[in-house]
Amino acid sequence: MSANVLYDHPGPRARVRNRVLSVVFGVALLGLLWIVYRAFDRTGQWEWAKWQPFVETVDVGGTAVNAWTDYLLPGLLGTLQAAATAMVLALLFGLVFSVGRLSERAWIRVPAGMVVEFFRAVPLLLMIFFLSYGGFWVFGTLIPPFWSVVIGLTLYNGSVLAEAFRAGIRAVPKGQSEAAYSLGLTKSQVMRMILIPQAARSMLPVIVSQLVVVLKDTALGFIVAYPELMLQGSTSYAVFTNAVPTFMVLALIYIVINGLLTLVAHLLERRANRLGVTTPATKAATTAPAAAALGGAGGA
């Protein structure tokens, strides 16, 4: 079925209407931005003294302080370290438990499902707090803030990714695995070579969205005093007394980082689509029906 059947191209009247609505929306957006600008201007948020710490080193109580080198860049490094570690672990967690939930053995499938559902249900903030402050009573030692944040992010986001992977694996046409079995592949080989690569490629937008959530949720590390970007930014505006400029800069940093992450994922998706014809999954999927047909013809 052609896409035009479901989504007709707009006619002349519809195009005019869309242009008018676009202009109205643009004017309304500019008006809103002007209102926000005027509100900040009335409260002195655009004064040079509030933005100076982001441009040059300033003197605070006789000490030379720079917002970037003393606060924001160390906080950004802490955020990236925690996010990168949690992303890798969450992907591994999600992959392992998605396969566990698809197992034919109940003693694997049921516990895997219970783990995933439990960590999806527990609020992330509560999980980080418990890992840091309750870890002493459970493990006999205090868990460092870094690992409290990383483990909490891994358990929660890994559980969400496990469901995403499971849905992606189930969405692969059944004929793909049947064709692979006809070639003599084992179940683990089918999962590793056929199902998981195709599921990962089809679920890439969902995976990227969840990784963006991992990056943003590192801000919850403030509850255990982990020196990430938001905590360092809060310390910065307390020193320079410039809350609104600081949070504007922090928002811009998060937007840039998440935009870069999305761009990288988009490039990987395009590359995977270009090279998809050479993947083991596609080779097996395209070779198996031919092999089966030849075998049937020979047998006949």
N, C-alpha and C positions, 0 to 999 in steps of 0.2 A: 504494500500500500504506500502510495506516495505521501510525503509529508504535507504536500499542498492540500490533501483531502482534509487533514486535521487542522492545519494552520493556513488559512487562505491569506494571500497577499492583500494588504489593505488597498481599497479603491481610492479614487480621487478625494471623495468626501472624508474617508477615514484618515487619509494622509494629512489633509488640512486640519482635521480635529486633533490628530496627534501632535502636529506642529504647535497648534494653539495651546494644548495642554503642556507641552514641553516649555514654551515661553512662560506660561503662568507659573509653572513649578519653579523655573529658574529665577523669576522675579521674586517669588515667595521665599526661596532659599537665600537670595541676596538680602532681602529685607530682614530675615531672621539673623543672618550674620551681622548686619548693620546694628541690629538691636543689641546683640551680644557685645559687639565692639564698643558701642556707646556705654553700655553698663560697666564694662571693664575700665573704660576711659574715665568715667565719673569716680570710680574708686581708686584711680591712680595705678592700675595694673600695667600700664604701658610705660611707666616712668623708667628712665635709664638705670636708676639705682637698683631696680628689681631684676633687670636683665643683665646687668654688668657682670655678675659672677659666672655667667655662661660664656662670656667673651674674654675676660681677662681675670688675673688674680687680684683679689681685693684684700684689704686689711680688716680683720675682725678681731677686735680686742688686742691689737698689737701683733697678731699672727697673720702671715700671708696665707690665704686660703683660696683654692680654685675649685669650683663646683664639679668640674669634670674629673680632674686627676684625684681629688680627695674623696669624692662621693660617688658620682654617677658611673664612671668607668669601672671602679672596683665592684660596684653593685651589678653592673651589666655582666662583668666576668662571672660573678657568683650565679647570676640567673642563667647564663649560657651553660655553665658547668653542670648545674643541677638539671637543667632541661635536657641537655644532650645525653647525660647518663640515664635519666628517666626514660627518654625516648627509646634508646636501645633496649633497655630492660623491659619496657612496656611492650615493645614489638615482639620480643622473645616470649614474654609471658602470654601475650595474646595468641601467638602462633601455637605454643605448646598446649594451652588449655582449649583452643578451638579444636585441635586434633583430638584432645581427650574427650571433648563433648561429642564428637562424632564417632567415638569408638563403639564397636559392637559389644564390648565387654562391659557389663553393668558396673562392675567394681571399679572401673576407670571412669566411665561416663557419668555416673551419679556423683561421686566426690568432686569431679571437675566442675560439674554444673553447680554444686553447692558452693564451691569456692568462688566461682564467677558471680553468682547471684548475691552472695554475701558482700563481696567488696564493691559491687555496683550499688548496693543499698546503703552502705555506710557513708556519711558525708566525709568528703576529703579533709576538710578542716579538722573534724573530730579525729580522723585517722592520724593525721600529722601530730596533733596534740597528744594523743595517746601514745604514739610511738616514742615521742620525746620524753614525756613525763611519766608515762606508765611503764616504759621499757625497763626501768630499774627493778620494778616489782616482778616483772615477768622473766627478764633475762639476767637479772642481777647486776646490771651495769647500765649506765646512762648512754643512750644512743645519741651521737653527735647531731646537731641540727641539720647538717648537710644530708646525712643518711635518713633522718626522719622525713625530710622533704622528698628525697628521691624514692624511698620505699613507699611512702604514701601515694605519690604520683604514679609509681609503677603499678601498684595493686589496683588502684581505681581505673586508670586509663587502660591498663592491660586487660582488665575485665571487659571494658567497653570494646576494645579492639578484638578480644576473643569472640564476641558476638558478631562483630563486623566480618571477621575472617570466616566464621562458621556460615554466615549468610552468603558470603561470596563463594565459598566452596560448594554449598548446596545449589547455588545458581548456575554452576557450570553444567551444561547439558549432560544428561546421564550417558549419552552415547559416547562421550569422550572417554570415560572410565571403562565402559564396556569394550570399546575398541582397544584400549590399552591392555585389558585383561586377556583379550583374544590373542595378543602378541606374546603372552606369557609373563607379563610384568606382575610382580607381587603387589600387595595392597600398599605397603610402604613406598614402593617405587611409584605407584600411581599417584599417591598423595604428594610425594616430593616432586615428581617430574611433570605431572599433568594438572592436578587440581590446584595446588597452592600457587604455582606461578600465574595461572590464569585468574585465580581469585584475587591475588595481590594486585594484578594489573587493573582488574575491573573495579576493585574497591579502593584504588589509589586516592580519589577525592575524599572519601570518608576517612582514610588513614591520615591524610594531610590535615584535615579539619581537626582530628583528635590530637595530632601532634602540636597544632597551634594552641589547642586547649592546654596541653602540657606546659608549653612555654608561658602562657598567661597565668596558669595556676601556681607557678613558682612564687607568685606574689603572696600566696598564703603562708609562705615561710616566715612571715613576720610574727606569727603566733609563737614560734620557737626561737625568735631572734636570729634567724638565718640572714646574713648580710646580703640579701638580693637587691634588685634594682629599686623596688618600691620602698623598702626599709631605708636604704641609703638615701633615696630621694626625700623621704620624710625627715631624715636627719639633716639633710641639706637645707630644706626650707625653714627648719627650726633655727638654723644658724643664720641664714640670710634674710629670714622673715619675708619670703616671696613665694607663698604657697601656690597661687594661680600660675605664675610663670613656670615653676618647677613641674607641676603636674601637666602643663602643656608640653613641656620638653619630654617628660616621661611618656606621655601618650604618643608623641611623634616617634620616639625610639621604638616602642612596641609596634607601631604601625609599620615602620621600616623593616624591622626584623621579621615580622609575620609576613609582610609582602615578599621579602626575599625567599622565605621558606616556601611560600606558595608558588613563586616563580620557579624555584628549583624543582619542585614537584611537577609543575606543568611541563618543564623541559624533559624530566625523566619519563613522564607519561607519553610525550610525543616520541621520544626515542624508543620506548618500549613498543609503541604502536608500529613504528617503522621496522623494528627488528622482530616483530612478533612472528613473522613467517619463518624465522630461523630458530625459534625456541624449541627445546625438546618436547614441550607440550604439543605444539602445533605439528611437529614432525610425526609424533606418535599418532596424533588424532587424524592426520591426513593419510598416513601410511597404513594404519590398521584396516580401514574399510577396503582399501585396494588389496591388501594381503588376504583379507577374508574372502573377497570376491574371487581372487586367483585360486585360493584354496578350494573354494566351492566349485569353481569351473573344473579344476583338476580332478576333484573327487567325482564330478559328474562324468 
